[in-house]
């Protein structure tokens, strides 16, 4: 019964803007304070015991940070790739600790003893209340974004994700408003005592019901309980229900078994938990409900997927596979496609032949958004999807270039450019240095290339000169320490030696500033 769409994970790489001053780094986006908890840096791994918060984390694009979830997170897209740490109220603390997560998201059901145990082991536990209105929901999005992405970029990402969610819900409603405006529905479930209840469409009671263009007859019920006489009098056109027990109650009740929705077969099973999640699940549920009620108005004709690889100048072969650290001309076209789809931001720079950490994270985001394993490796299946016309972008929509002519020339360095290019194909703007596989510089060396290395380290904030000092050709302890810090921030072997691998990253567009 359930219809799902690809989990949009707008997974952005969050760079902490640090300054190397007197040997101490300071982030402009952290610390972040939410409630009574301070977060000094962006967590690499987190756990979500709340299915709702996990849903929002994925929708905001932070899915790759999830190291574990609770058993209540039954979303197929989440459970397929993420390990369970047990019950939502009393999870397995040992599994949480061994996951390497530094933050645990939970709701009010988390056992206090478990919370205290985790906190004594240095794990921040954040309890977030379930929002009761749209203002609180926006705040929830904003706070989750801030914790995972920082005060500026993270909060903005949370707000933009919330606004995108509401826009999608509203746009889908507009598609059916003419035919839906005269229709009525009701969503029914049983409470723990077996009493028939209905969702009233408030933020905390199935807000998606307000984004269907259909009148929810339970909106004016005095309580959650569904009075059978009122239900019979209202006689809804459509009924959605939680499980088989609800269906049995409806079909065996003398008051309800003659309802129009039942007689006409306009009754659809939909798990209650799916209506209470407020991330990607909201869009999935809305799509299912609208297509169930109005299939002729919602079901768009399927457009056959076409191969766009030739438009980007790349020829796909089954043996293709690219990963972090690879250097290949085809990576130019992969980066350009990721840019076009909104997963990679080169900040105005041109794509390069080097597959670095930014490319890896962008590819993971693409894979998550397109229901692929988020490995960060560009294998043949990933590349086929990446260069297909139906590949979903960060906005949840596909992107097809306006021209079908190969974009090879557009991604190559201009013939008039004064930049030099190293042997890895990485643009080295204003830094005349040739990098061979055997190139290596270390403490005590004296070479003209070292001046260019020092200038690049200054530009990236790893090295500074005071007064009238300036970069030199000598590789001293200051340069060694700066290279060591650069390697640590860029996931390279921390040796303090400027070997070819380090230099190719240093002079690439994907070189990171201090973390």
N, C-alpha and C positions, 0 to 999 in steps of 0.2 A: 504493500500500500504506500509505503513511504517513498517520496521522490526526493532525491538529493541532488545538489549541484556541487561543482568543485569547490573545495574549501579555499576561500580567498585568503591567502595569507600574504599580507603585504609586509614581507619580512625585510626591513631596512637595516643596513649596518650602522650601528650607533658608535660614533667616534667621540671619545671624551677629549675635549680640547684642553691639553695640559701644557704648562710652561715649565721648562727645566731651569729653575732659578735656584742657585746655591745648592744644587743637588736634590731639590725637592719639587715634585710635581703638584699642580693644583688644577682641578677640573672646574670649568666654568659652568657645567650643567649639573654638577653634584657638589655638595650633598643635597639630597631630596628628603623632605620631611612630609610624611603622610600620617595624619593622626598623631600618635605619640612615638612613631618609629622614624628613625633617621637612616637613610641609605647613603653610604659614603661613595659608592660607585655602582655602575651598572652591573646587575647580577648576570653571570654567564649562564647559570642553570637555576631553574625554579621548579617548584612542585605546585600543582593546583589540586586541592582536595574538593573544590567546588566545581561542579560541571558548568555552572554559569560563567564563572570567572575564566575557566579554561576556554570556553566558547569565545569570550571577548578577547582573550590573549591571542588566540589564533586569528580572529578577525582583524585585529590591529596589526598583524604581521610579525608577531613575536613567537610563532610556533616552535622555532628551532631552539628556543630557550627552555621549553618544557622538557624536563628530565623525568617526570612522572606525574601521574594523576590518580585519583581515587576510583573505586569501582563504580561510582555514580556517573562518571564520564563515559557514557555509552555511545557517544557519537562515533560512528564508524571511522571517520577520517582521523580521529584522535587515537582510538584504541588500537587501530591497525599498526601504528608505528611507535606508540608511547607506552612504557611499562606502568603497570598498576602497582600502587604502594598499599593497596588494601582499602579497608572501610573508611568512609568519609569522616565518621565520628572518632574512630580509634584506629588510625592507620598504623602500619608497621614502621616504627621510628627508625629501626636499623636500616631498612631499605631506603628511607629518606636520607639518612646520614651518608650511606654508601654511594648514593647517587651523585654526591658532590654539590647538590643544590644548596644555595645560601639563603634562599627566601622560600617560604611556604605560604601560599594563599589559601585561605579557608573562610567559611562562614560561621555563623553562631553555633553550629552543631559540634564543632571540634571540642573534644574532651580537654579540659583544662590541664589535667595531669600530663597528657601528651604534649600540649603546648609548652608547658614549663620544661619538660624534658628536652625538647628540641632547642629551646632558647638557651638552656645551660650548655648546649654543645655548639653555641655560636650561630645558630640558624634563626633568622628573623621570621617571626610568624605574624602574618597580617590577616586579621579578621575583618572582612568587609560585609556590611549589611546589604541585604537584598533591596534594591531600589524600589520605592513605592510610587514614584512619578518620573516623568521624563527628565526633569531637572536633576534629580538624584542619579538617574542613569547616565546622564552626560558627565556628572562628577565622577562616577565610577570609571567610565572610559578614560577620563582625564587623569585620574590618580593611578590607574594601572599603567597608562602610557608613561607617566612621570617616573614611576618606580623602575620600569624596564628601559626607558630611553632618555631620562633626564628632564630637568626643569623646563627647558626650552623645546628641544626637538621632540622629546617624549610626550609632553603635554599637548603640543600642537598636533602630534600624530593621533593622540587619543581623541581630541576634539574633531579633527577632520574625519576620523573613522566613524565617529558617532553621527556626524552630519551626512556622511555618505550612506550610512545605514538608513537614516530617516528618509533621505532622498529616494533611495531604491524602493523602500516600502510605499512611499507616496506615489511614485511613478507607476508602479504596478497596479495600484488601486485605480489610478486614472484610466487605465486601459479598459476596465470593465464597469466604470461608474454608471454608464447609461443603462446597461442591462441589470446591474446589481442593485440599483437604488430602490427597487420595489420588492427585493427579496429579504427573507429573514432566516436566521440560523440560530443554533444553540450548541454549545459545547458541554457535554455531560461526563461526569466521572463519579465514582463512589468514594466517600471518605472511609476512614479506618473502621467506622462502625457499620458500614454498608449503606449509609444514607445517600440518596441521589443528590448530587451537587452540580452547579453550573459555574463556569468561568464568566466573570462580569466584564472582562475587557480592560480592566485597569492595568497599570504598568506591572504590578505584582500579581495580576490574575489574568494572564493571557493578553498582553497588549496588542498582539498581532490581530486580534479580533476587530480592532478599530481600524485596521488597514486592509479591509476587504471590500469596502463599499457596500456591505450588507448590514442590515440592522440586526444587532445582537439582542434577542428578546430578554436575555438575562441581565442586561445593563441596569435595569431598574428594579431588579429583585432586591428585597430588603436585606437579604443575607445570601450566603453562598448556597443555601439549600434550595433545590428546585421543587417548588410546589407543583404537584402533578396536575391539579385543577387549572392552575395558571398556564402550565405548559400545554395542556390540551386546548385551552382557549386560544393561546397564541398560535398554536399549530404551525411551527417553523417549516420553511421550505427545505432546509438542510439541517442535518444533525451530524456532528462529529462527536466521537466517543472514545474513551480511554482504552477499554479492553473488553473482552468477551463477557465479563460479568455485567457490565453496563448494558450490553446488547441483550443479554438474557432478561434483565430487569425490564427493559423497554418492551420486549416482545411478549412478556408474560403478564404485563399490567393491563387490566381492562381499560384503564384511562388512556394509556399511551400507545397501545399496539395499533390503533387506527390512525395515528398521525400521518399526515401527507408524506412527510419525509420517509417514513418507513414503508408505506404502501408503494411509493414510487421508486424506492431503492436509492434515495438520495441520503444515504447514511454511510459515513466513512470512519474507519478506525484510525486514530492518531494518538500516540502516547502523550499523556499529560505533561510529562517531563520535557517534551520537545517544545511545548508552548511556553515554558517558563524560562528557557534559555534566551539570552539577549545578544547573541553575536551572530555568526553565520547561520545558526539554526533558525533565527527569526525569518531570514530570507527564504530558507528551504521550506519552512512550514507555510509561509505565505504562498509560495509557488505551488505547493501541493494542494492547499485549500482552494485557491483560485482555479487551478486547472481541473480540480474535481468538480467544482460547481459550474464553471463556465469554460469547458474545454475548447470550444470554438473561438473564444475571445482571447484565450491566453496562449494556447499552443501555437507558437510561431512555426512557419515552415522551415524544415531543416535545410541548411545550406551546406552543400558538399564541401568538405575541406580541400583546400588546394595547397600545393607545395610552393613555398616562397623562397626556397634556398637559392634558386637562380637569380632572383631579384636582389639578393644580398651578395652574390658572387661566390657562393660556396657550393661545392659538390659533395654531397653526403655519401659516405660509404659505410658498410656494416662494421668495419674494423676501427672506425673512428672512436676515440676516447681521449678526453682532455681533463686534467685535474690541476690542483694548485701546484705551482712550480713549473708547469709546462710552458714551452715557448714554441709557437707555431703560427704561421700566417693566418690560418683559419680562425684563430682566436679573435682576430680583428672583427670578423663578421658575427661571431657569437656575442661579443661585447656590444656591437651595434644593435643587434636584435634585442638584447636585454635592456639597452637604453630605450629603444623604441617602445618596449612593453612596460617601461616604468619601473623596472627592478634594479637598474644600475644608474647611478648619477656620477658622471665623470667631471662634473662642475665645469663644463665648457671645454675640457680637453678632448683630444681625439682617442678613439680606441687604439690599443696596442696589441702586440703579438704575445704579451706576457699574461698568463693566467694566475692572478694573485688572489689574496684573501678576499678582496672586494668582489671579484668575479665569482669566487666560490660561494660567498654568502648570497649574492644576487641570484645565482643559479639555484641555490637551495630554496629561496623564496619562490622562484618560478616553479620549481618542481612541486612544492607544497600547494601552490595555487592551482596546479593542473593535475592533482591527484597522482603524482609520481613520487617515488621514494626520494626523500630529501637527502641525497647522498653528497651533493655538491660536485659530482663527477658528470661531465658532459659525454655520456655514452650515446650510442646510436639511437636508442629509443627516445632519450631526452632530446637529442638534436632533431629528430623527426618531428616531435611535438613542438619544439621551440620554433622551427621554421614552417609550421603549418598555419594556415589562415585562421583556424579556430583556437589557437593558443591564447589562453586568457592572460591579460596583462594585470598589473598591480591594481587597476581600477575595477577588475572583475569583467572587463570587456576585452575582446580581441583587438589587435591592431594590424592593419594591412597597409603597407606603404603605398602612396599615391601612384608611384611609378613602378612598373615591373622590370625596368632596366636594371642590370646589375649595379650595385652601389660600390663596386670595388674602388673606383677613383675617389669617391667621396670620403672613404675611410683611410686612404693613404695620405702620408704627409705631402703637403704642397711642394711642387718643384721649386717654388720661389722662397720656401722657408729657409731660414738660416740655421735651424736646429740641426744637430748632428744625431746620428742614430747608431747605437752600439750594435754589437754582433748579435744580440738577442732580439734586435728590432725595436728596442725601447727608446722612445724619444728622449734625448738628453738636452733639453732646452738650455742654451747659454752655458753648457758645461762640456767643453771639448775634451772628451775622454773616449778612448776605444777600449772596449771590454772583450777580452779573449777568454776562453775557457780556463786558461792557465794564469789569468791575471790575479794577483794577490798582493796586498800591502798590509804591513803590520808595524808595531811599535819599533822605531829605530830606522825605518826606511825613509829615503829622501828621493822624491820623484815629482815631476811637474803635475802628474795626475792627482796628487794628494791635495793640491790647492783646489782643484775642482771638487774633490770629495768633501773638503772642509766647507766650501761655499754651499754645497748642497745640504750639508748637516746644519749649517746656520739657517738656511731657508726653511728647513723642517723643524727648527727650534730645538735641536739636539746639542748645538754648540753655539757659543757666543764669544765675542772678543771685546775687551774693554778698551776705552781710550782710543789711542791711535793704532792699536794692534789690528792685524788683518790676517786672512788666511795665508799659510805658507806652504812650502813643498815638503815640510818635515812632519812625519807621522809620530807624534809624541803621545804621552799618557792621556792628555785631554782628548785627542782624536780617538784613541783606543776606547776610552770610557763612553764617548759619544756614539761610536759604532756599536758598542756593547748594548747601550740603551736602545738604539735603533733596532738591533736584532731582536731584542726582547719584545718590543712593541709590534714587531712585524712577523712574529712566529718563526723566526729563523734561529739556527743554532747560535747560542750566545757565546761567541769566542773572542770578540773584540778585534777579530781579524777581518779585513775587507777583502773577502774572496769574491770570485766572479758571481756567485749566487747572490751574495749580499749587495754587490754593486748594481746588479741588474734590477733588483727591487728598489734600491736607493734612488736610481735615476728613472724609475718608472712612474707613471701617473697614479699608481696605486700605493705608493709609499705612504705609510701612516705617520702622523705626528705622534709625540709621546703619549702613552696611555698611563 
